[in-house]
Each structure stands twice: as structure tokens, then as C-alpha cells.
């Protein structure tokens, strides 16, 4: 009887440990899909707002969130207290994802074009996410939160 309850506890513990991984994975995939959708739809379907360089701010925001979500997934996947490796994976993934989207815009759409400044905006968003993650990690390490 006792062995059965231990196995049941272990199964529940393992099952509960997988929930954050799945949540982070599906959230990161959904956000990635949202980026693909908005970056590849016809530009005439996007509402026009007359704010200078707003699209660059949107690109930076997209990749700030993208990098953060994929960092959370990779951190859970690696299951380590180290921050550098999952942060580097998510940062590089964000850069390559952004470059791929710009290439796809140039090759597969007629109303959009690839833009080097969009790649720079994507990189700035990913860099900002990396800085925030490193600062948060430093703060929590110092204050042992």
C-alpha cells in the first residue's frame, strides 16, 4: 500500500513539473505565430497610425516579448539555475527568427518588403529583453528572492 502511494506521489509531482514547460512552450509558440501573422499579412490590412517609426517600436516590442517567453521555456527545459545558456538560446533564436521573417516578407509577399531597420529594431528588442532578464537575475540573486 505504501509503495503505491509513493508511486502516485511521484507521478503527480512529475506531472506538475511538466505543466510550466508546456505552458511556456505553447505561450512562446502562440506569440511566435502572432508575429508571423502580423508581419506577413497584406500591409493594406493593417490600420494606419500616423506616428513616426511606430512600426520599429512594434518590432522591438514583439522581440522583447518573444525573447522573454522563449527564455522562460529554455530555462525550464534546461532546468538549471544558470541564466546565460537559455538567455543566449532565446536571444539568438529571436535574431534568426526576425531575419527569417524579413526574408519571408521580401520573397513571399507582394505588399511587404524586407527591411534592415526592422532587423535592427528586432535586435534592439531582443537586447532589451536580455538586459532586463540579466538585471532581474542579478537583483534576485542579491536579494535571494
C-alpha positions as CSV (number, residue, x, y, z in Angstrom):
1,X,0.0,0.0,0.0
2,X,2.8,2.5,0.9
3,X,4.7,1.8,-2.3
4,X,1.6,2.5,-4.4
5,X,1.1,5.9,-2.6
6,X,4.8,6.8,-3.2
7,X,4.4,6.0,-6.9
8,X,1.3,8.0,-7.1
9,X,3.0,11.0,-5.4
10,X,6.0,10.7,-7.8
11,X,3.6,10.6,-10.8
12,X,1.7,13.7,-9.6
13,X,5.0,15.5,-8.9
14,X,6.4,14.7,-12.3
15,X,3.1,15.7,-14.0
16,X,3.1,19.0,-12.1
17,X,6.6,19.8,-13.1
18,X,5.7,19.4,-16.8
19,X,2.8,21.9,-16.6
20,X,5.1,25.1,-16.6
21,X,7.2,23.7,-19.5
22,X,4.1,23.1,-21.6
23,X,2.6,26.5,-20.7
24,X,5.8,28.3,-21.6
25,X,6.2,26.3,-24.8
26,X,2.6,27.0,-26.0
27,X,2.7,30.6,-25.0
28,X,6.0,31.1,-26.9
29,X,4.7,29.3,-29.9
30,X,1.4,31.4,-29.9
31,X,3.4,34.6,-29.6
32,X,5.7,33.5,-32.5
33,X,2.6,32.7,-34.6
34,X,1.2,36.2,-33.8
35,X,4.4,37.8,-35.0
36,X,4.4,35.7,-38.2
37,X,0.7,36.6,-38.8
38,X,1.2,40.4,-38.3
39,X,4.5,40.5,-40.3
40,X,3.2,38.6,-43.3
41,X,-0.4,39.8,-43.8
42,X,-1.1,42.3,-46.5
43,X,0.0,45.8,-45.4
44,X,-3.3,47.2,-46.5
45,X,-5.0,45.1,-43.8
46,X,-3.0,46.9,-41.1
47,X,-4.6,50.0,-39.6
48,X,-2.6,53.2,-40.4
49,X,-1.5,55.2,-37.5
50,X,0.4,58.4,-38.2
51,X,3.2,58.1,-35.6
52,X,6.8,58.2,-36.9
53,X,8.7,54.9,-36.7
54,X,5.8,53.2,-34.8
55,X,6.5,50.0,-36.7
56,X,10.0,49.9,-35.4
57,X,8.7,50.2,-31.8
58,X,6.3,47.4,-32.5
59,X,9.1,45.2,-33.9
60,X,11.2,45.9,-30.8
61,X,8.2,45.1,-28.5
62,X,7.4,41.9,-30.5
63,X,11.0,40.7,-30.0
64,X,11.3,41.8,-26.4
65,X,8.3,39.6,-25.5
66,X,9.5,36.8,-28.0
67,X,12.9,36.6,-26.3
68,X,11.4,36.7,-22.8
69,X,8.9,33.9,-23.5
70,X,11.5,31.6,-25.2
71,X,13.9,32.3,-22.3
72,X,11.3,31.1,-19.8
73,X,10.8,27.9,-21.9
74,X,14.5,27.2,-22.4
75,X,15.2,27.9,-18.7
76,X,12.6,25.3,-17.7
77,X,13.8,22.9,-20.4
78,X,17.4,23.1,-19.2
79,X,16.2,23.0,-15.5
80,X,19.2,24.9,-14.2
81,X,19.7,28.0,-12.1
82,X,22.2,29.2,-14.8
83,X,20.8,32.0,-16.9
84,X,23.4,32.5,-19.6
85,X,22.7,29.4,-21.7
86,X,18.9,29.8,-22.0
87,X,19.3,33.5,-22.5
88,X,21.8,33.0,-25.3
89,X,19.5,30.4,-27.0
90,X,16.5,32.7,-26.8
91,X,18.4,35.8,-27.9
92,X,19.9,34.1,-30.9
93,X,16.6,32.4,-31.8
94,X,15.0,35.9,-31.7
95,X,17.6,37.3,-34.1
96,X,17.4,34.5,-36.6
97,X,13.6,34.4,-36.3
98,X,13.5,38.2,-37.1
99,X,15.8,37.8,-40.1
100,X,13.8,34.9,-41.4
101,X,10.6,37.0,-41.2
102,X,12.2,39.8,-43.1
103,X,13.4,37.4,-45.8
104,X,9.9,35.9,-46.0
105,X,8.4,39.3,-46.4
106,X,10.8,40.0,-49.3
107,X,10.3,36.7,-51.0
108,X,6.7,35.7,-50.3
109,X,4.6,38.9,-50.1
110,X,3.7,41.5,-52.6
111,X,2.7,44.3,-50.2
112,X,5.6,43.9,-47.7
113,X,9.3,44.2,-48.1
114,X,12.2,43.1,-46.0
115,X,13.8,46.0,-44.1
116,X,17.3,46.1,-42.5
117,X,15.9,48.6,-40.0
118,X,13.3,46.1,-38.9
119,X,16.1,43.6,-38.2
120,X,17.8,46.3,-36.1
121,X,14.6,47.0,-34.2
122,X,14.1,43.3,-33.6
123,X,17.7,43.1,-32.3
124,X,17.1,46.0,-30.0
125,X,14.0,44.4,-28.6
126,X,15.9,41.1,-28.0
127,X,18.8,43.0,-26.4
128,X,16.4,44.9,-24.1
129,X,14.9,41.6,-23.1
130,X,18.3,40.2,-22.4
131,X,19.3,43.2,-20.3
132,X,16.0,43.1,-18.3
133,X,16.5,39.3,-17.7
134,X,20.1,39.8,-16.5
135,X,19.2,42.7,-14.3
136,X,16.3,40.7,-12.8
137,X,18.5,37.7,-12.3
138,X,21.2,39.9,-10.6
139,X,18.5,41.5,-8.3
140,X,17.0,38.2,-7.3
141,X,20.5,36.7,-6.7
142,X,21.5,39.6,-4.4
143,X,18.2,39.7,-2.6
144,X,17.7,35.9,-2.6
145,X,14.1,36.1,-3.8
